[in-house]
Amino acid sequence: MFYLITEMEISTDVLRLDILRVCLEILMGLKETPGSS
């Protein structure tokens, strides 16, 4: 039971990091090309 809970927490942490990375990449892309869109 505890093993399953810790695995879920780890997976959510990884998902959160992926979302943060994607947001950072989008922000950096917008900063690099301000007049393209």
Secondary structure by P-SEA (a helix, b strand, c coil): caaaaaaaaaaaaaaaaaaaaaaaaaaaaaaaccccc
